[in-house]
Amino acid sequence: MPTSPPELILSPNPVWHYIWLVWMLVSFSILIIQLPVAYFALVRPFDKKFEMKNVIFEKGIFYGSFISRLTNYTHGIVFQPYRGKLSNRLMKRLVDGKFKYQDRLYEKKIDMRSYANRFQIGLCYLLVGSTIIMVVGIIPFLIHDFILYPEFAAARNR
């Protein structure tokens, strides 16, 4: 393909530059700031509280183990107020299903929110919000590159 003209390096619509900037800042903050803070402020203290010292994946696939435990702890903290209280059948099934898994994993009911301090609760809500922005933010870029401005995607060899 020919090299892209300078006007196709950036989007023809300047609003997309700000959307792209916000999405990239959120993604950057998740990878560089939020995940290391979450490891030391959330995962390690909860591992010690729940006596998960010999996690199987800890020796090999550290990142996968860390993300699965972080997701488990975050869901336990964020969704605890809604446990068994939702009237929407789909949401009730989703939230209660998360807690059935946790109850099987720990072999008892644990209120993770009661073990968390205010910083950990805020961090969990920040992680959930940032993850939603990061995942849902891909959709506008796909629309931008393949529907609104297909020549823009072609110029960048996508």
C-alpha angles and dihedrals in degrees: 000000000000118000113269120259114244093254091062095054089081127033118273088232113067093205088070090061090064093044089050091048094051092046092049092047091052092047091047092049091050094052101036105029115014101046096050091045090048091051094055099032101039116013101044096045092047091047088055093046093050094040095240095152097136102050108170097223094046092090099048120013099031098164094050092048092047094050093048093050092044090052091048094049093043093051090047092053100039099042099039094097089055097048108132093345105093121107097197106092096214095049092043090053092047096048096040090047090058090053094046087058091049092047090053092045096051095029090230141053111275125187098211092181091064089057093050126088124218093268092053092048091050091047090053092052090047091051093049093048094046092048091051091050091048096048098038090042091070091068097067091049092052089050090047097049102038106027111024101032111014091161088061091058092044091052090055092049096246 
